[in-house]
Every structure is written in structure tokens, then in C-alpha cells.
Amino acid sequence: MQIRQQLRSFANKVSVTRKGKERLIVNKMTSEFNREQLESVLKRRFFFAPAFDIYGGISGLYDYGPPGCAVQANVVDTWRKHFVLEEDMLEVDTTMLTPYEVLKTSGHVDKFADWMCRDLKSGEIFRADHLVEEVLEARLKGDKQARGITENPEEEAEKKKKKKNRKKKVKEIKAIKLDDQTVSEYEMIVAKIDGYSGEELGEFMEKYNICNPATGDPLDKPQQFNLMFETHIGPSGQIKGFLRPETAQGQFLNFEKLLDFNNEKMPFASAAIGKSFRNEISPRSGLLRVREFLMAEIEHYVDPDDKSHPKFHTVKDMTLDFLPRDLQEKGQTEPVKMTIGEAVSKKIVDNQTLGYFLGRIYLFLMKIGISPKKFRFRQHMANEMAHYAQDCWDGELLTSYGWIECVGCADRSAYDLTVHSRKTGEKLCVRETLAEPKIVEEFDCEIEKKKFGPKFRRDAPKVEKWLLSRSQVELEELAQELSSNGKIVARIPDTTVEEVEIPADFVKIKKMKKTVHVREYIPNVIEPSFGIGRIIYCLYEHSFWTRPEDSARAVLSFPPLVAPTKVLLVPLSNNATLQSTVKDVKEQLKAAKIPFKVDDSSASIGKRYARNDELGTPFGITIDFDSVKDNSVTLRERDSTKQVRGSLKEIIKAINEITYDSKSWDEGVKNLTPFESQTE
Ligand SMILES: Nc1ncnc2c1ncn2[C@@H]1O[C@H](COP(=O)(O)OP(=O)(O)OP(=O)(O)O)[C@@H](O)[C@H]1O
């Protein structure tokens, strides 16, 4: 929820116990998990690599290689089917280049920023909150050491092992005892680190003497740094713009066209998948904090008076891990298990539509292979959210860097449509014909049209349009302004003057009884927002393990649905007799649209399988001399290394059912013959 976090100057402080940001210090994974080994596999097998590598790279920019691309394509495909198709969403593809005006109106130009501070000597730049956090955590750790308090020995050993390879700002931890008061102050700051203003961070830096941790040189006061990449559109350099920091604004701006496309029916949702750009001050933790990343966002438009969801019953009995704000306020970090139905009925989750999407987000993540044990929904604290947001939950995944926000799900109220409507004068609202006409008391705006031309000249149509498109709340304010000042003074978009003065005799704004046939409202927006790259990195961690009998043999246990290649085809040997069968099997796999790779190298079958376990290939088909005789092949399952034998037709059927119909291995191969093999 970047925009909500960045717009928190509206809601200054966060009293959150500890948001799961990347933690360079605490590795909460099981002791078997070895991040260096995973990273080495991902690098060696070219899942991804630093962009512009041979030029030295630029931090926060990465290229995906063939397996990384295939995983991404499969995750995006699953997302599209799970949300866009199953939920009848309207997908749009909007431009990444966004004019200044749009992002000024949305609040990004003023508020989409983090705090940075500069080393006065070397010019090195630090992200202020990360720096304060890391320095204080290091001092707290030094204090524990000085007091002889040891942490979990397993974790300690793991950390020592990794310490050497880690590039950290805080290089050394000195065992220095702090007084109790300082310890509790440090702990409180670290716990609430997400919510401090630049001024407060500056005060901590001064009070606790926080300098460049590597050199001890002094740092400048924190300055706000806008995270958007600025550019100019067109050769004149006159049109200022930005690379978009989220896809959401492009969707809001198309609201009217989408509503029309949907035959004016509500509720409905738009969706977009596309790159977003954020000039992060200190990109780190691999794919988790980068400067260019793929987002998949949904904007679900709903009646503010009725946030029920027709399919809520399909998720209401799902039990999930929730970390609500009241628990966080009490310092609790353990989530509670609850059904979505209970969370909504107790108003822990604000409404059914939000609850419905929490359920759908969870199901999507499980489908692509995220571990249910490393997932939780954490609610934003009341003052962590933007002032307009009604409720907001982050889908967080546990990684070796700690709990990481991978999906945000917020009720953004009517904020975005309202600000864009105000700015452009376009009504971004829903008009619903009422079953029965209603008598209502409403503000009405009558204008003396003939007076507008002579006074406002070219601006006249814009002033008229602006007045006639005001909402009820705005009309009430304008009526008060007219009665107290005798005129309206307003900034009206695209007029030739900065402020327009409308005299009292040009316009009458009065409350009157009216019979209305139409109800007009600005919809609220429920927004699930996915960072695809972050999710994929978590999937890599959650899928990674090594064979107990040989820790050098790494496996990526992707579900077949998202695995880059589904089948490894291995001829038993290079004997020419097998060639025509191999060709035949290839053709049949192609016809069945099953992505496969052939490994006909001279390496042993076991080695060939092991190489592909690292790529997460879920199935192996072995072609041997019996295959030539009777067209039977063996099928090997990556995780269990179990094998079965059957005709190629039966094997293809089993692969398809396991991959695309979510059948388990046992179910998929129940009619095939178990096969004992010495190949592993
Ligand atoms: N720098 C980034 N690199 C990779 N993914 C990101 C980055 N920033 C945001 N995302 C992804 O986009 C999703 C939606 O963006 P949102 O604005 O909610 O994030 P955010 O709250 O700014 O994240 P953070 O607090 O970690 O910076 C996040 O849940 C995350 O998955």
C-alpha cells in the first residue's frame, strides 16, 4: 500500500509493533534453509540476474532468464485466470508514462516519498528509517552480548555462517551495555519504525548520535525524496511526466468508459498487469525491493451503501491467519486463526467485499505454491492508512528476510474517483434508476447563463460545467461561501486565470424538495494489489529444499502449474534405436501442448534428473529399449522420485490432469504401474 503509506502525512504516526520489512538480521526460516545455496541455484540456472551485469549492474534492476520468465508467465497466467476470467473482471492495459497533472491530483507528486540522509563528507545516501532501525538493532544486539544474553543457538550458528557474505551497512556489532532506559527507548523506536516523520527520524539521529555506521562521519538531516522517476514527454520538454508508480491511476481514469462497457452495471472490477517504477533509495534483498517491477492490480467498484459480495459464501468458512490492529497495539506478533466469516461479522475485516478478496488472494497464492504456514494477513494500524482508507490488510509472506508484504488489499473509499473528478470536472459516478421515484431535499444549482459569456469569455463553458458538476457536499460548501462572502472564489481547471470569481447574482444554490428518479453516487474502491516479483521470490524460497541424502542436490518444488518446464525427456542412452521413439514422444508432447525439454547428454540419468530438479521440472519421461517395442515409457515425479510406467497416451493424460486439473500425483497415476528404478 505504498500510496497509503506515503500519504500518511495525513495520518502521521504508526504505532505498529513491527511491520515485516526485510530483516537483514533475523533469519526465521528453518535451519535447513540456506539462502546462499538458493541464490546460487537461481543465479547459475539464470532465473534472474542483475541487469547490465557486464557493465557492473545498477542496483534494484534485474533481468529474468528463461526459467524466470516462464515462472513469471505462468504466475501471471494463473492470476489472469483466477481473477480476470473467474470474476469477470475488465482488463485494461494503460500507459506507463503518466502526465504530471494526474499524479499531482492523486497525491503522488507531494507525498509519494521516503526520507533519505546524505553523508556530508562522502555523499553516500541512506534511507533514514532503515538506517535508524539497523543502527539501533545493532546496538541492542551489542547490549545483549554485553549482558551475556544468547539468542536461540541454532539461529546464532546460522547467522554466523552467513555473516561473512552479507553486505550490511552496520558492519560490526560491538558488545556495549546500554542503560535500561535507553534499551526501552531503542526497542520502542524499532517497533514503530514505519511511522516516523523525517523530523522525528532526524531527532533520533541527533539524540542517539547516529552517523555513517561504516565511517562514523556525520549525516545531513533527513530530506524527503520522491520515489517517482521524472521525465519529459515529447520533444519540446514542456510536458512533464513520470513513470507510473502503480497501475491503479490508469484504471481510475478509465472508470466511465469501463462502466459504460459494463452496461452501467455495478459492482464490477477492472484489472491491469504491468510494470511500475519506484526510485527506491536503497534497493535490497534481491527481487524484494527493486526499482522496476511487475504489478497486478484490481480496482473493484462497489456501492458505498452496500459492500456485500454475492460470492462471499464461497470464502466465508475459510480459516486464515489474521494479525488485526488491536493485537499489534498490544505488542502481539502471533496471528490468530479465524474464519473470514467471523472476521467480517466481528467487523475485524470491514466488509464482505474486502473479506471476499482476502479469501481469493489466499487461494491464488496457494495455487501457485506459496506455503500456507508462511502466510498471514496483517491489518494496517488506523494511523498507518491514508486518511481516506477504510480498512487495509497486507498479505505477508515469511522469507529468510522476515515477513514481507507481497499483496496489499485496501478499501480506498471514493478518494481516487473524487479527486480526479474534481480536478477534471468530469463526473466519475454511477447513476442508478430508482425502482420508485423518491422525494428528497437536495441542493440545486441554477446559473444565469447569459451573464457568463460577457464576464468569463473563453472560460465561460468551463466555469458553467464546473458549477453544474459539483457534488451535494460541495454545493453545500459553495452555498455557505455565497451567503457569507457574496461570491465564490475557485480554482477551475484549464481556465485562463488562476482563480475565478463568481458573483452571487450569477448563481443560485438552494436546498429544495425534488422528486428524483435516479440515485447518483461515487463508488468505493476495494483494491487488491500484487507485486508479482516479490511473490515469485517468496515462491522460490518456499519451494526450495535439498535432498536429505545429499545436501548438494537442490530441488525447487514448484507446483506443476507454474513450473517453467513440465517434462524432462530423457532417452536412456544415445543409442540410435531410441531416436525415432524420442522424436515420436516429442511430437506427441508438442501436440498435447505440454512444455518439455530433452536432455540427451551423456550424463547419467540420475544426474540429468538432478539438474532439472533445480529447475523445478516436475516430471521426467524416460525412454528405454522397451519403449521402442511397446510404446511404454516411465514417468518420474520430482519430489518423491517415484516412478510409474504406462503407454505414452496414459502418461500424457496423467501429466495433464496433475498439472492443469489439480489432481495429486497418487490420484493422477492410480491406473499406472509402479516402477522400481535404480536411476536416482
Ligand atoms: N520496490 C518494490 N519492489 C518490488 N515490489 C514492490 C516494491 N514496492 C511495492 N512492491 C509490490 O507492490 C505491492 C503493492 O504496492 P504498495 O504500494 O502497496 O507497496 P508498499 O506498501 O509501498 O511496499 P513497501 O512498504 O514494502 O515499500 C506490494 O505489496 C509489493 O508486493
The ligand as an SDF file (V2000), in Angstrom:
LIG
                    3D

 31 33  0  0  0  0  0  0  0  0999 V2000
   10.2020   -1.6650   -4.5930 N   0  0  0  0  0  0  0  0  0  0  0  0
    9.4240   -2.7250   -4.8060 C   0  0  0  0  0  0  0  0  0  0  0  0
    9.9440   -3.8400   -5.3700 N   0  0  0  0  0  0  0  0  0  0  0  0
    9.1790   -4.9200   -5.6130 C   0  0  0  0  0  0  0  0  0  0  0  0
    7.8650   -4.9690   -5.3330 N   0  0  0  0  0  0  0  0  0  0  0  0
    7.2990   -3.8920   -4.7620 C   0  0  0  0  0  0  0  0  0  0  0  0
    8.0410   -2.7200   -4.4700 C   0  0  0  0  0  0  0  0  0  0  0  0
    7.2070   -1.8170   -3.8980 N   0  0  0  0  0  0  0  0  0  0  0  0
    5.9990   -2.4060   -3.8550 C   0  0  0  0  0  0  0  0  0  0  0  0
    6.0330   -3.6400   -4.3640 N   0  0  0  0  0  0  0  0  0  0  0  0
    4.9250   -4.6000   -4.5040 C   0  0  0  0  0  0  0  0  0  0  0  0
    3.7510   -3.9250   -4.8950 O   0  0  0  0  0  0  0  0  0  0  0  0
    2.6840   -4.2420   -3.9860 C   0  0  0  0  0  0  0  0  0  0  0  0
    1.7350   -3.0920   -3.8590 C   0  0  0  0  0  0  0  0  0  0  0  0
    2.4530   -1.8870   -3.6660 O   0  0  0  0  0  0  0  0  0  0  0  0
    2.2910   -0.9810   -2.3830 P   0  0  0  0  0  0  0  0  0  0  0  0
    2.3210    0.4110   -2.8150 O   0  0  0  0  0  0  0  0  0  0  0  0
    1.1310   -1.4340   -1.5970 O   0  0  0  0  0  0  0  0  0  0  0  0
    3.6560   -1.4060   -1.6340 O   0  0  0  0  0  0  0  0  0  0  0  0
    4.3690   -0.6610   -0.4150 P   0  0  0  0  0  0  0  0  0  0  0  0
    3.4550   -0.5990    0.7480 O   0  0  0  0  0  0  0  0  0  0  0  0
    4.9300    0.5900   -0.9000 O   0  0  0  0  0  0  0  0  0  0  0  0
    5.5220   -1.6980   -0.1320 O   0  0  0  0  0  0  0  0  0  0  0  0
    6.7540   -1.3550    0.8390 P   0  0  0  0  0  0  0  0  0  0  0  0
    6.1490   -0.8030    2.0830 O   0  0  0  0  0  0  0  0  0  0  0  0
    7.4110   -2.6710    1.0300 O   0  0  0  0  0  0  0  0  0  0  0  0
    7.5860   -0.3660    0.0920 O   0  0  0  0  0  0  0  0  0  0  0  0
    3.3860   -4.6030   -2.7040 C   0  0  0  0  0  0  0  0  0  0  0  0
    2.5690   -5.4420   -1.9220 O   0  0  0  0  0  0  0  0  0  0  0  0
    4.6150   -5.3040   -3.1990 C   0  0  0  0  0  0  0  0  0  0  0  0
    4.3220   -6.6550   -3.4950 O   0  0  0  0  0  0  0  0  0  0  0  0
  1  2  1  0
  2  3  1  0
  2  7  2  0
  3  4  2  0
  4  5  1  0
  5  6  2  0
  6  7  1  0
  6 10  1  0
  7  8  1  0
  8  9  2  0
  9 10  1  0
 10 11  1  0
 11 12  1  0
 11 30  1  0
 12 13  1  0
 13 14  1  0
 13 28  1  0
 14 15  1  0
 15 16  1  0
 16 17  2  0
 16 18  1  0
 16 19  1  0
 19 20  1  0
 20 21  2  0
 20 22  1  0
 20 23  1  0
 23 24  1  0
 24 25  2  0
 24 26  1  0
 24 27  1  0
 28 29  1  0
 28 30  1  0
 30 31  1  0
M  END
$$$$
